[in-house]
Structure formats: C-alpha cells, structure tokens
C-alpha cells in the first residue's frame, strides 16, 4: 500500500502544494501548522503525480477528490512529520509523535500503537481490526487502515 512520510522542513514538497492548499496554509496562525499544511499538500500532489486537483469534504468531513472518486487518500501530521496514504479504496492513516504520558492518559489510549491504529481505522470508517502499525520515523508511531 502506498504511504509516505515527510518532514515539515521539506521545502521541495512545500513548494509543490497546490494554490488552494497554499491559501489554506496562509490562514493558519502558527508556522508549524502552516508548514504541516504545505507539506501535506505537496506530499499528496507528489503521490498523485499532479498538482491540479480539487479536494472536497463529505458530510462527515472526510476529504476526497471529487473529480477522481476512485482515488482515496488520508493525511495525518504530528510534530514535524506528515504522513499520507493513497489507495484505490477507502483508507486511513495516523502518525503521532511519541511523548511522555501520565498513567491516566495511558489507561485511556493504551499505547501509541493502539491509538494510531484506532485513529487510522476511524478515518477509514471501519473497525480498528483492519488497521496495522507501520514503521515510522524515529520518535513517532504510525498506522494505516484499509
């Protein structure tokens, strides 16, 4: 399954973000959020092989490509990392920066592996049993769901 990671410092990918994605990034208050947005758009453009695509939202807020409904994608970002997956079927991804958690937080989420699987499955709209953890950049946990 085609998924990729990128760091938000990747100027090449940031420059590939489509104009509508750049406008969305301009509205972000913080530089990290702007960079996450730009690199997300550039990474998706690179994975699609084009920068002239439109994105719309379903009634539940899931982004999709209205001109290419057969292509599905999911984007996640945390800290300095962006993750994107592109598939010919429903998909979801999640990446989380691993940070210290309190015992109470650990009881709620279990582990970062469990959390990312649940998030990826939720984005896909399916049970977390279809999600699996994948290798992530150092200091991060990640999962994909199909």
Backbone as JSON Lines, residues from 0, in Angstrom:
{"i":0,"aa":"X","n":[0.85,-1.18,0.0],"ca":[0.0,0.0,0.0],"c":[0.88,1.23,0.0]}
{"i":1,"aa":"X","n":[0.6,2.18,-0.84],"ca":[1.46,3.36,-0.96],"c":[1.18,4.4,0.13]}
{"i":2,"aa":"X","n":[2.1,4.47,1.09],"ca":[2.04,5.53,2.08],"c":[3.44,6.1,2.21]}
{"i":3,"aa":"X","n":[3.51,7.36,2.6],"ca":[4.81,8.02,2.73],"c":[4.8,8.96,3.91]}
{"i":4,"aa":"X","n":[6.01,9.23,4.4],"ca":[6.23,10.22,5.45],"c":[7.08,11.34,4.87]}
{"i":5,"aa":"X","n":[6.93,12.51,5.44],"ca":[7.78,13.65,5.08],"c":[7.93,14.53,6.32]}
{"i":6,"aa":"X","n":[9.04,15.23,6.36],"ca":[9.26,16.2,7.44],"c":[8.78,17.57,6.99]}
{"i":7,"aa":"X","n":[8.24,18.35,7.92],"ca":[7.68,19.65,7.55],"c":[8.74,20.65,7.09]}
{"i":8,"aa":"X","n":[10.0,20.34,7.29],"ca":[11.08,21.22,6.81],"c":[11.37,20.99,5.32]}
{"i":9,"aa":"X","n":[10.67,20.07,4.68],"ca":[10.92,19.73,3.28],"c":[10.39,20.85,2.37]}
{"i":10,"aa":"X","n":[11.29,21.76,1.99],"ca":[10.9,22.9,1.16],"c":[10.44,22.48,-0.23]}
{"i":11,"aa":"X","n":[11.03,21.4,-0.75],"ca":[10.63,20.93,-2.08],"c":[9.16,20.53,-2.09]}
{"i":12,"aa":"X","n":[8.74,19.76,-1.09],"ca":[7.33,19.36,-1.02],"c":[6.43,20.56,-0.73]}
{"i":13,"aa":"X","n":[6.87,21.44,0.15],"ca":[6.06,22.62,0.47],"c":[5.79,23.44,-0.79]}
{"i":14,"aa":"X","n":[6.79,23.54,-1.66],"ca":[6.64,24.31,-2.9],"c":[5.7,23.62,-3.88]}
{"i":15,"aa":"X","n":[5.48,22.32,-3.72],"ca":[4.6,21.57,-4.62],"c":[3.12,21.68,-4.23]}
{"i":16,"aa":"X","n":[2.82,22.27,-3.09],"ca":[1.42,22.37,-2.65],"c":[0.61,23.17,-3.67]}
{"i":17,"aa":"X","n":[-0.56,22.67,-4.03],"ca":[-1.41,23.38,-4.99],"c":[-1.85,24.75,-4.42]}
{"i":18,"aa":"X","n":[-2.23,25.67,-5.29],"ca":[-2.63,27.01,-4.84],"c":[-3.71,27.01,-3.76]}
{"i":19,"aa":"X","n":[-4.74,26.16,-3.91],"ca":[-5.8,26.15,-2.9],"c":[-5.28,25.64,-1.56]}
{"i":20,"aa":"X","n":[-4.26,24.8,-1.58],"ca":[-3.66,24.29,-0.35],"c":[-2.81,25.38,0.29]}
{"i":21,"aa":"X","n":[-2.14,26.19,-0.55],"ca":[-1.34,27.31,-0.05],"c":[-2.24,28.33,0.66]}
{"i":22,"aa":"X","n":[-3.39,28.56,0.07],"ca":[-4.32,29.51,0.68],"c":[-4.79,29.0,2.04]}
{"i":23,"aa":"X","n":[-5.07,27.74,2.13],"ca":[-5.47,27.13,3.4],"c":[-4.34,27.28,4.43]}
{"i":24,"aa":"X","n":[-3.11,27.08,3.99],"ca":[-1.95,27.2,4.89],"c":[-1.78,28.64,5.38]}
{"i":25,"aa":"X","n":[-2.04,29.61,4.5],"ca":[-1.9,31.03,4.89],"c":[-2.81,31.4,6.05]}
{"i":26,"aa":"X","n":[-3.93,30.71,6.16],"ca":[-4.9,31.05,7.22],"c":[-4.53,30.45,8.57]}
{"i":27,"aa":"X","n":[-3.5,29.62,8.62],"ca":[-3.08,29.01,9.89],"c":[-2.33,30.06,10.73]}
{"i":28,"aa":"X","n":[-2.53,30.02,12.03],"ca":[-1.93,31.01,12.92],"c":[-0.45,30.75,13.17]}
{"i":29,"aa":"X","n":[-0.07,29.49,13.32],"ca":[1.29,29.16,13.72],"c":[2.1,28.61,12.55]}
{"i":30,"aa":"X","n":[3.4,28.92,12.55],"ca":[4.29,28.5,11.47],"c":[4.31,26.98,11.31]}
{"i":31,"aa":"X","n":[4.35,26.23,12.42],"ca":[4.36,24.77,12.32],"c":[3.09,24.28,11.61]}
{"i":32,"aa":"X","n":[1.95,24.86,11.94],"ca":[0.69,24.47,11.29],"c":[0.72,24.81,9.8]}
{"i":33,"aa":"X","n":[1.29,25.96,9.45],"ca":[1.41,26.32,8.03],"c":[2.3,25.33,7.3]}
{"i":34,"aa":"X","n":[3.42,24.97,7.91],"ca":[4.34,24.02,7.28],"c":[3.7,22.64,7.14]}
{"i":35,"aa":"X","n":[2.98,22.2,8.18],"ca":[2.29,20.91,8.09],"c":[1.32,20.92,6.91]}
{"i":36,"aa":"X","n":[0.6,22.0,6.76],"ca":[-0.39,22.12,5.68],"c":[0.28,22.11,4.31]}
{"i":37,"aa":"X","n":[1.33,22.91,4.15],"ca":[2.02,22.99,2.86],"c":[2.64,21.64,2.48]}
{"i":38,"aa":"X","n":[3.33,21.01,3.4],"ca":[3.97,19.74,3.1],"c":[2.92,18.66,2.86]}
{"i":39,"aa":"X","n":[1.8,18.71,3.57],"ca":[0.7,17.76,3.32],"c":[0.23,17.87,1.88]}
{"i":40,"aa":"X","n":[-0.03,19.1,1.44],"ca":[-0.49,19.32,0.07],"c":[0.54,18.89,-0.96]}
{"i":41,"aa":"X","n":[1.81,19.21,-0.69],"ca":[2.87,18.82,-1.62],"c":[3.07,17.32,-1.68]}
{"i":42,"aa":"X","n":[2.99,16.66,-0.52],"ca":[3.15,15.21,-0.49],"c":[2.01,14.54,-1.25]}
{"i":43,"aa":"X","n":[0.78,15.0,-1.04],"ca":[-0.35,14.44,-1.79],"c":[-0.18,14.68,-3.28]}
{"i":44,"aa":"X","n":[0.24,15.89,-3.66],"ca":[0.45,16.2,-5.08],"c":[1.49,15.27,-5.69]}
{"i":45,"aa":"X","n":[2.58,15.05,-4.96],"ca":[3.63,14.16,-5.46],"c":[3.11,12.73,-5.6]}
{"i":46,"aa":"X","n":[2.36,12.26,-4.61],"ca":[1.84,10.89,-4.67],"c":[0.8,10.71,-5.77]}
{"i":47,"aa":"X","n":[0.03,11.77,-6.05],"ca":[-0.95,11.72,-7.13],"c":[-0.3,11.93,-8.5]}
{"i":48,"aa":"X","n":[0.89,12.51,-8.5],"ca":[1.58,12.78,-9.75],"c":[1.08,14.02,-10.45]}
{"i":49,"aa":"X","n":[0.42,14.9,-9.7],"ca":[-0.09,16.14,-10.29],"c":[-0.44,17.13,-9.19]}
{"i":50,"aa":"X","n":[-0.49,18.4,-9.55],"ca":[-0.85,19.42,-8.56],"c":[-2.16,20.11,-8.88]}
{"i":51,"aa":"X","n":[-2.79,19.71,-9.97],"ca":[-4.07,20.32,-10.36],"c":[-5.24,19.41,-9.96]}
{"i":52,"aa":"X","n":[-5.48,19.33,-8.67],"ca":[-6.58,18.5,-8.19],"c":[-7.43,19.31,-7.21]}
{"i":53,"aa":"X","n":[-8.69,18.95,-7.16],"ca":[-9.62,19.59,-6.22],"c":[-9.9,18.63,-5.08]}
{"i":54,"aa":"X","n":[-10.09,19.2,-3.89],"ca":[-10.44,18.42,-2.71],"c":[-11.75,18.96,-2.17]}
{"i":55,"aa":"X","n":[-12.66,18.07,-1.83],"ca":[-13.94,18.44,-1.21],"c":[-14.08,17.6,0.06]}
{"i":56,"aa":"X","n":[-15.09,17.92,0.84],"ca":[-15.34,17.19,2.09],"c":[-16.69,16.49,2.03]}
{"i":57,"aa":"X","n":[-16.73,15.27,2.55],"ca":[-18.0,14.57,2.67],"c":[-18.81,15.23,3.79]}
{"i":58,"aa":"X","n":[-20.04,14.76,3.98],"ca":[-20.87,15.3,5.07],"c":[-20.24,15.08,6.43]}
{"i":59,"aa":"X","n":[-19.41,14.05,6.55],"ca":[-18.75,13.76,7.83],"c":[-17.38,14.43,7.95]}
{"i":60,"aa":"X","n":[-16.98,15.17,6.93],"ca":[-15.72,15.91,6.99],"c":[-14.51,15.2,6.42]}
{"i":61,"aa":"X","n":[-14.7,14.03,5.81],"ca":[-13.57,13.31,5.22],"c":[-13.24,13.92,3.85]}
{"i":62,"aa":"X","n":[-11.98,14.28,3.63],"ca":[-11.62,14.85,2.32],"c":[-11.63,13.78,1.22]}
{"i":63,"aa":"X","n":[-11.97,14.22,0.02],"ca":[-11.95,13.32,-1.14],"c":[-11.69,14.13,-2.4]}
{"i":64,"aa":"X","n":[-11.41,13.44,-3.48],"ca":[-11.16,14.07,-4.77],"c":[-12.43,13.97,-5.61]}
{"i":65,"aa":"X","n":[-13.22,15.03,-5.72],"ca":[-14.5,14.93,-6.44],"c":[-14.36,14.61,-7.92]}
{"i":66,"aa":"X","n":[-13.22,14.96,-8.53],"ca":[-13.02,14.67,-9.95],"c":[-12.47,13.26,-10.19]}
{"i":67,"aa":"X","n":[-12.04,12.59,-9.11],"ca":[-11.49,11.24,-9.21],"c":[-11.96,10.41,-8.03]}
{"i":68,"aa":"X","n":[-13.25,10.08,-7.99],"ca":[-13.8,9.37,-6.83],"c":[-13.22,7.98,-6.61]}
{"i":69,"aa":"X","n":[-12.52,7.45,-7.61],"ca":[-11.92,6.12,-7.45],"c":[-10.6,6.17,-6.67]}
{"i":70,"aa":"X","n":[-10.08,7.37,-6.44],"ca":[-8.84,7.53,-5.68],"c":[-9.18,8.01,-4.27]}
{"i":71,"aa":"X","n":[-8.68,7.32,-3.27],"ca":[-8.91,7.68,-1.87],"c":[-7.57,8.07,-1.24]}
{"i":72,"aa":"X","n":[-7.63,8.96,-0.26],"ca":[-6.41,9.35,0.43],"c":[-6.71,9.73,1.86]}
{"i":73,"aa":"X","n":[-5.68,9.75,2.66],"ca":[-5.76,10.18,4.04],"c":[-4.44,10.84,4.39]}
{"i":74,"aa":"X","n":[-4.51,11.9,5.18],"ca":[-3.32,12.64,5.6],"c":[-3.36,12.78,7.11]}
{"i":75,"aa":"X","n":[-2.19,12.68,7.72],"ca":[-2.06,12.88,9.16],"c":[-0.76,13.64,9.41]}
{"i":76,"aa":"X","n":[-0.73,14.44,10.45],"ca":[0.52,15.11,10.82],"c":[0.58,15.25,12.33]}
{"i":77,"aa":"X","n":[1.8,15.2,12.82],"ca":[2.05,15.35,14.25],"c":[3.49,15.82,14.4]}
{"i":78,"aa":"X","n":[3.7,16.82,15.22],"ca":[5.05,17.33,15.39],"c":[5.62,17.8,14.07]}
{"i":79,"aa":"X","n":[6.77,17.25,13.7],"ca":[7.45,17.66,12.47],"c":[7.26,16.68,11.32]}
{"i":80,"aa":"X","n":[6.3,15.75,11.45],"ca":[6.12,14.7,10.44],"c":[4.71,14.75,9.85]}
{"i":81,"aa":"X","n":[4.65,14.52,8.54],"ca":[3.39,14.39,7.8],"c":[3.37,12.99,7.21]}
{"i":82,"aa":"X","n":[2.19,12.38,7.2],"ca":[2.0,11.05,6.6],"c":[0.84,11.13,5.62]}
{"i":83,"aa":"X","n":[0.98,10.42,4.5],"ca":[-0.09,10.4,3.5],"c":[-0.18,8.99,2.93]}
{"i":84,"aa":"X","n":[-1.42,8.55,2.69],"ca":[-1.67,7.28,2.02],"c":[-2.64,7.54,0.86]}
{"i":85,"aa":"X","n":[-2.4,6.89,-0.26],"ca":[-3.26,7.0,-1.44],"c":[-3.58,5.57,-1.87]}
{"i":86,"aa":"X","n":[-4.86,5.29,-2.06],"ca":[-5.31,3.94,-2.4],"c":[-6.47,3.99,-3.39]}
{"i":87,"aa":"X","n":[-6.78,2.85,-3.96],"ca":[-7.94,2.71,-4.85],"c":[-9.17,2.29,-4.05]}
{"i":88,"aa":"X","n":[-9.09,2.34,-2.73],"ca":[-10.22,2.01,-1.87],"c":[-10.11,2.85,-0.6]}
{"i":89,"aa":"X","n":[-11.12,2.78,0.22],"ca":[-11.14,3.55,1.46],"c":[-9.87,3.29,2.26]}
{"i":90,"aa":"X","n":[-9.28,4.35,2.79],"ca":[-8.05,4.2,3.55],"c":[-7.97,5.26,4.65]}
{"i":91,"aa":"X","n":[-7.14,5.0,5.6],"ca":[-6.9,5.96,6.68],"c":[-5.47,5.81,7.16]}
{"i":92,"aa":"X","n":[-4.91,6.89,7.69],"ca":[-3.58,6.82,8.27],"c":[-3.51,7.73,9.49]}
{"i":93,"aa":"X","n":[-2.59,7.42,10.36],"ca":[-2.35,8.28,11.52],"c":[-0.89,8.18,11.91]}
{"i":94,"aa":"X","n":[-0.31,9.32,12.25],"ca":[1.04,9.38,12.79],"c":[0.98,10.23,14.05]}
{"i":95,"aa":"X","n":[1.68,9.8,15.07],"ca":[1.7,10.52,16.35],"c":[3.13,10.61,16.86]}
{"i":96,"aa":"X","n":[3.49,11.79,17.32],"ca":[4.77,11.95,17.98],"c":[4.68,11.29,19.35]}
{"i":97,"aa":"X","n":[5.66,10.49,19.69],"ca":[5.65,9.8,20.98],"c":[6.15,10.78,22.05]}
{"i":98,"aa":"X","n":[5.29,11.05,23.0],"ca":[5.6,11.96,24.1],"c":[5.27,11.27,25.42]}
{"i":99,"aa":"X","n":[5.89,11.7,26.51],"ca":[5.55,11.09,27.8],"c":[4.07,11.32,28.14]}
{"i":100,"aa":"X","n":[3.45,10.29,28.67],"ca":[2.04,10.38,29.07],"c":[1.91,10.03,30.54]}
{"i":101,"aa":"X","n":[0.88,10.6,31.13],"ca":[0.58,10.28,32.53],"c":[-0.04,8.88,32.59]}
{"i":102,"aa":"X","n":[-0.05,8.26,33.78],"ca":[-0.69,6.94,33.9],"c":[-2.16,7.0,33.47]}
{"i":103,"aa":"X","n":[-2.85,8.07,33.77],"ca":[-4.26,8.2,33.37],"c":[-4.4,8.24,31.85]}
{"i":104,"aa":"X","n":[-3.54,9.01,31.2],"ca":[-3.57,9.06,29.74],"c":[-3.27,7.69,29.14]}
{"i":105,"aa":"X","n":[-2.33,6.98,29.72],"ca":[-2.01,5.64,29.22],"c":[-3.18,4.68,29.38]}
{"i":106,"aa":"X","n":[-3.95,4.83,30.45],"ca":[-5.14,3.98,30.64],"c":[-6.18,4.28,29.55]}
{"i":107,"aa":"X","n":[-6.27,5.54,29.16],"ca":[-7.27,5.93,28.16],"c":[-6.86,5.46,26.76]}
{"i":108,"aa":"X","n":[-5.61,5.73,26.36],"ca":[-5.22,5.4,24.98],"c":[-4.53,4.05,24.85]}
{"i":109,"aa":"X","n":[-4.06,3.48,25.93],"ca":[-3.36,2.19,25.87],"c":[-1.91,2.39,25.5]}
{"i":110,"aa":"X","n":[-1.62,2.5,24.23],"ca":[-0.26,2.75,23.76],"c":[-0.37,3.59,22.49]}
{"i":111,"aa":"X","n":[0.73,4.15,22.07],"ca":[0.69,4.93,20.83],"c":[0.35,4.03,19.64]}
{"i":112,"aa":"X","n":[0.78,2.77,19.69],"ca":[0.42,1.84,18.63],"c":[-1.07,1.6,18.56]}
{"i":113,"aa":"X","n":[-1.69,1.39,19.72],"ca":[-3.15,1.21,19.75],"c":[-3.86,2.47,19.28]}
{"i":114,"aa":"X","n":[-3.37,3.61,19.74],"ca":[-4.01,4.89,19.39],"c":[-3.95,5.13,17.89]}
{"i":115,"aa":"X","n":[-2.78,4.94,17.27],"ca":[-2.67,5.21,15.84],"c":[-3.51,4.23,15.02]}
{"i":116,"aa":"X","n":[-3.6,2.97,15.45],"ca":[-4.47,2.02,14.75],"c":[-5.93,2.46,14.81]}
{"i":117,"aa":"X","n":[-6.36,2.88,15.99],"ca":[-7.75,3.33,16.15],"c":[-8.04,4.56,15.31]}
{"i":118,"aa":"X","n":[-7.11,5.51,15.3],"ca":[-7.3,6.74,14.5],"c":[-7.34,6.43,13.01]}
{"i":119,"aa":"X","n":[-6.42,5.6,12.54],"ca":[-6.4,5.25,11.12],"c":[-7.71,4.55,10.73]}
{"i":120,"aa":"X","n":[-8.17,3.64,11.56],"ca":[-9.42,2.92,11.28],"c":[-10.61,3.88,11.29]}
{"i":121,"aa":"X","n":[-10.62,4.81,12.23],"ca":[-11.71,5.79,12.29],"c":[-11.76,6.61,11.01]}
{"i":122,"aa":"X","n":[-10.6,7.04,10.53],"ca":[-10.56,7.83,9.29],"c":[-11.05,7.03,8.1]}
{"i":123,"aa":"X","n":[-10.86,5.72,8.18],"ca":[-11.32,4.85,7.1],"c":[-12.8,4.51,7.27]}
{"i":124,"aa":"X","n":[-13.32,4.74,8.48],"ca":[-14.72,4.44,8.73],"c":[-14.97,2.98,9.03]}
{"i":125,"aa":"X","n":[-13.95,2.26,9.49],"ca":[-14.08,0.83,9.74],"c":[-13.61,0.48,11.13]}
{"i":126,"aa":"X","n":[-13.79,-0.74,11.51],"ca":[-13.34,-1.29,12.78],"c":[-11.81,-1.28,12.84]}
{"i":127,"aa":"X","n":[-11.25,-1.05,14.03],"ca":[-9.79,-0.97,14.16],"c":[-9.07,-2.27,13.83]}
{"i":128,"aa":"X","n":[-9.8,-3.37,13.69],"ca":[-9.16,-4.65,13.35],"c":[-8.54,-4.61,11.96]}
{"i":129,"aa":"X","n":[-8.96,-3.69,11.09],"ca":[-8.4,-3.61,9.74],"c":[-7.17,-2.72,9.69]}
{"i":130,"aa":"X","n":[-6.78,-2.14,10.82],"ca":[-5.62,-1.25,10.86],"c":[-4.38,-2.0,11.32]}
{"i":131,"aa":"X","n":[-3.23,-1.56,10.83],"ca":[-1.97,-2.16,11.28],"c":[-0.93,-1.07,11.45]}
{"i":132,"aa":"X","n":[-0.05,-1.29,12.43],"ca":[1.04,-0.36,12.64],"c":[2.08,-0.55,11.55]}
{"i":133,"aa":"X","n":[2.73,0.54,11.17],"ca":[3.78,0.51,10.16],"c":[5.01,1.21,10.72]}
{"i":134,"aa":"X","n":[6.16,0.93,10.12],"ca":[7.4,1.58,10.54],"c":[7.25,3.09,10.35]}
{"i":135,"aa":"X","n":[7.68,3.85,11.34],"ca":[7.55,5.3,11.32],"c":[8.92,5.93,11.58]}
{"i":136,"aa":"X","n":[9.05,7.22,11.29],"ca":[10.31,7.89,11.62],"c":[10.61,7.77,13.12]}
{"i":137,"aa":"X","n":[11.88,7.86,13.52],"ca":[12.24,7.75,14.94],"c":[11.45,8.74,15.8]}
{"i":138,"aa":"X","n":[10.92,8.22,16.92],"ca":[10.17,9.06,17.84],"c":[8.69,9.2,17.5]}
{"i":139,"aa":"X","n":[8.23,8.45,16.51],"ca":[6.83,8.51,16.07],"c":[6.24,7.11,16.01]}
{"i":140,"aa":"X","n":[4.93,7.02,16.11],"ca":[4.18,5.78,15.89],"c":[3.23,6.07,14.73]}
{"i":141,"aa":"X","n":[2.95,5.05,13.92],"ca":[2.07,5.26,12.76],"c":[1.3,3.99,12.45]}
{"i":142,"aa":"X","n":[0.15,4.19,11.8],"ca":[-0.68,3.06,11.38],"c":[-1.43,3.42,10.1]}
{"i":143,"aa":"X","n":[-1.82,2.39,9.37],"ca":[-2.66,2.55,8.19],"c":[-3.85,1.6,8.33]}
{"i":144,"aa":"X","n":[-4.93,1.97,7.67],"ca":[-6.14,1.11,7.67],"c":[-6.69,1.07,6.27]}
{"i":145,"aa":"X","n":[-7.16,-0.11,5.91],"ca":[-7.81,-0.32,4.61],"c":[-9.14,-1.0,4.81]}
